[in-house]
């Protein structure tokens, strides 16, 4: 857990330094190919005007999910990462 908090702190600083907020942010996730998991991600970004695209791996075992969405600030970006980590089992955030 400590490493994860360190990661989020570092990410917040990077986001604050590299963008003028609000701005479009591109999330990338890898999930085991499962419609339910993909729908969970889509639901989390529902009503935010997100553009979501998916692409299956060559063997079909995993699906990458890209979410392009306008976020208010670095804190909002990190909250979504945390929500995904808690709600979508087996997700890898890139």
C-alpha positions as protocol buffer text, in pm:
chain_id: "A"
residue {
  index: 1
  type: UNK
  ca { x: 0 y: 0 z: 0 }
}
residue {
  index: 2
  type: UNK
  ca { x: 283 y: 242 z: 84 }
}
residue {
  index: 3
  type: UNK
  ca { x: 426 y: 207 z: -268 }
}
residue {
  index: 4
  type: UNK
  ca { x: 87 y: 287 z: -412 }
}
residue {
  index: 5
  type: UNK
  ca { x: 58 y: 606 z: -206 }
}
residue {
  index: 6
  type: UNK
  ca { x: 409 y: 707 z: -318 }
}
residue {
  index: 7
  type: UNK
  ca { x: 305 y: 643 z: -677 }
}
residue {
  index: 8
  type: UNK
  ca { x: -3 y: 866 z: -641 }
}
residue {
  index: 9
  type: UNK
  ca { x: 196 y: 1145 z: -474 }
}
residue {
  index: 10
  type: UNK
  ca { x: 451 y: 1139 z: -756 }
}
residue {
  index: 11
  type: UNK
  ca { x: 176 y: 1127 z: -1019 }
}
residue {
  index: 12
  type: UNK
  ca { x: -1 y: 1425 z: -863 }
}
residue {
  index: 13
  type: UNK
  ca { x: 318 y: 1632 z: -876 }
}
residue {
  index: 14
  type: UNK
  ca { x: 384 y: 1531 z: -1238 }
}
residue {
  index: 15
  type: UNK
  ca { x: 27 y: 1615 z: -1340 }
}
residue {
  index: 16
  type: UNK
  ca { x: 39 y: 1951 z: -1163 }
}
residue {
  index: 17
  type: UNK
  ca { x: 366 y: 2038 z: -1338 }
}
residue {
  index: 18
  type: UNK
  ca { x: 281 y: 1924 z: -1689 }
}
residue {
  index: 19
  type: UNK
  ca { x: -70 y: 2044 z: -1761 }
}
residue {
  index: 20
  type: UNK
  ca { x: -303 y: 2339 z: -1725 }
}
residue {
  index: 21
  type: UNK
  ca { x: -619 y: 2220 z: -1554 }
}
residue {
  index: 22
  type: UNK
  ca { x: -890 y: 2138 z: -1643 }
}
residue {
  index: 23
  type: UNK
  ca { x: -750 y: 1927 z: -1927 }
}
residue {
  index: 24
  type: UNK
  ca { x: -809 y: 1610 z: -2126 }
}
residue {
  index: 25
  type: UNK
  ca { x: -644 y: 1308 z: -1964 }
}
residue {
  index: 26
  type: UNK
  ca { x: -584 y: 967 z: -2117 }
}
residue {
  index: 27
  type: UNK
  ca { x: -623 y: 669 z: -1885 }
}
residue {
  index: 28
  type: UNK
  ca { x: -501 y: 327 z: -1997 }
}
residue {
  index: 29
  type: UNK
  ca { x: -601 y: 4 z: -1829 }
}
residue {
  index: 30
  type: UNK
  ca { x: -542 y: -362 z: -1902 }
}
residue {
  index: 31
  type: UNK
  ca { x: -804 y: -611 z: -1785 }
}
residue {
  index: 32
  type: UNK
  ca { x: -859 y: -981 z: -1841 }
}
residue {
  index: 33
  type: UNK
  ca { x: -1099 y: -998 z: -2135 }
}
residue {
  index: 34
  type: UNK
  ca { x: -1437 y: -999 z: -1962 }
}
residue {
  index: 35
  type: UNK
  ca { x: -1735 y: -787 z: -2067 }
}
residue {
  index: 36
  type: UNK
  ca { x: -1825 y: -725 z: -1702 }
}
residue {
  index: 37
  type: UNK
  ca { x: -1483 y: -575 z: -1620 }
}
residue {
  index: 38
  type: UNK
  ca { x: -1494 y: -349 z: -1926 }
}
residue {
  index: 39
  type: UNK
  ca { x: -1847 y: -237 z: -1836 }
}
residue {
  index: 40
  type: UNK
  ca { x: -1732 y: -161 z: -1480 }
}
residue {
  index: 41
  type: UNK
  ca { x: -1469 y: 78 z: -1618 }
}
residue {
  index: 42
  type: UNK
  ca { x: -1722 y: 235 z: -1855 }
}
residue {
  index: 43
  type: UNK
  ca { x: -1967 y: 286 z: -1566 }
}
residue {
  index: 44
  type: UNK
  ca { x: -1703 y: 458 z: -1352 }
}
residue {
  index: 45
  type: UNK
  ca { x: -1649 y: 714 z: -1629 }
}
residue {
  index: 46
  type: UNK
  ca { x: -2020 y: 743 z: -1714 }
}
residue {
  index: 47
  type: UNK
  ca { x: -2162 y: 1097 z: -1736 }
}
residue {
  index: 48
  type: UNK
  ca { x: -1815 y: 1253 z: -1775 }
}
residue {
  index: 49
  type: UNK
  ca { x: -1821 y: 1270 z: -2154 }
}
residue {
  index: 50
  type: UNK
  ca { x: -1539 y: 1016 z: -2177 }
}
residue {
  index: 51
  type: UNK
  ca { x: -1432 y: 866 z: -2509 }
}
residue {
  index: 52
  type: UNK
  ca { x: -1362 y: 500 z: -2439 }
}
residue {
  index: 53
  type: UNK
  ca { x: -1195 y: 257 z: -2676 }
}
residue {
  index: 54
  type: UNK
  ca { x: -1101 y: -105 z: -2626 }
}
residue {
  index: 55
  type: UNK
  ca { x: -859 y: -337 z: -2802 }
}
residue {
  index: 56
  type: UNK
  ca { x: -811 y: -707 z: -2738 }
}
residue {
  index: 57
  type: UNK
  ca { x: -466 y: -859 z: -2716 }
}
residue {
  index: 58
  type: UNK
  ca { x: -357 y: -1087 z: -2997 }
}
residue {
  index: 59
  type: UNK
  ca { x: -456 y: -1402 z: -2809 }
}
residue {
  index: 60
  type: UNK
  ca { x: -776 y: -1240 z: -2677 }
}
residue {
  index: 61
  type: UNK
  ca { x: -684 y: -1304 z: -2314 }
}
residue {
  index: 62
  type: UNK
  ca { x: -658 y: -935 z: -2221 }
}
residue {
  index: 63
  type: UNK
  ca { x: -825 y: -614 z: -2332 }
}
residue {
  index: 64
  type: UNK
  ca { x: -673 y: -269 z: -2315 }
}
residue {
  index: 65
  type: UNK
  ca { x: -918 y: 6 z: -2230 }
}
residue {
  index: 66
  type: UNK
  ca { x: -831 y: 366 z: -2315 }
}
residue {
  index: 67
  type: UNK
  ca { x: -1038 y: 642 z: -2160 }
}
residue {
  index: 68
  type: UNK
  ca { x: -996 y: 998 z: -2283 }
}
residue {
  index: 69
  type: UNK
  ca { x: -1180 y: 1237 z: -2054 }
}
residue {
  index: 70
  type: UNK
  ca { x: -1165 y: 1598 z: -1941 }
}
residue {
  index: 71
  type: UNK
  ca { x: -1065 y: 1616 z: -1575 }
}
residue {
  index: 72
  type: UNK
  ca { x: -1078 y: 1918 z: -1340 }
}
residue {
  index: 73
  type: UNK
  ca { x: -749 y: 1864 z: -1156 }
}
residue {
  index: 74
  type: UNK
  ca { x: -481 y: 1606 z: -1061 }
}
residue {
  index: 75
  type: UNK
  ca { x: -681 y: 1501 z: -752 }
}
residue {
  index: 76
  type: UNK
  ca { x: -978 y: 1403 z: -970 }
}
residue {
  index: 77
  type: UNK
  ca { x: -747 y: 1198 z: -1195 }
}
residue {
  index: 78
  type: UNK
  ca { x: -606 y: 1009 z: -896 }
}
residue {
  index: 79
  type: UNK
  ca { x: -951 y: 950 z: -743 }
}
residue {
  index: 80
  type: UNK
  ca { x: -1056 y: 769 z: -1062 }
}
residue {
  index: 81
  type: UNK
  ca { x: -742 y: 552 z: -1056 }
}
residue {
  index: 82
  type: UNK
  ca { x: -819 y: 457 z: -695 }
}
residue {
  index: 83
  type: UNK
  ca { x: -1185 y: 386 z: -773 }
}
residue {
  index: 84
  type: UNK
  ca { x: -1088 y: 160 z: -1065 }
}
residue {
  index: 85
  type: UNK
  ca { x: -832 y: -25 z: -847 }
}
residue {
  index: 86
  type: UNK
  ca { x: -1098 y: -97 z: -583 }
}
residue {
  index: 87
  type: UNK
  ca { x: -1392 y: -181 z: -810 }
}
residue {
  index: 88
  type: UNK
  ca { x: -1235 y: -369 z: -1105 }
}
residue {
  index: 89
  type: UNK
  ca { x: -1066 y: -692 z: -1004 }
}
residue {
  index: 90
  type: UNK
  ca { x: -746 y: -779 z: -1190 }
}
residue {
  index: 91
  type: UNK
  ca { x: -706 y: -437 z: -1352 }
}
residue {
  index: 92
  type: UNK
  ca { x: -361 y: -303 z: -1436 }
}
residue {
  index: 93
  type: UNK
  ca { x: -336 y: 76 z: -1459 }
}
residue {
  index: 94
  type: UNK
  ca { x: -75 y: 213 z: -1698 }
}
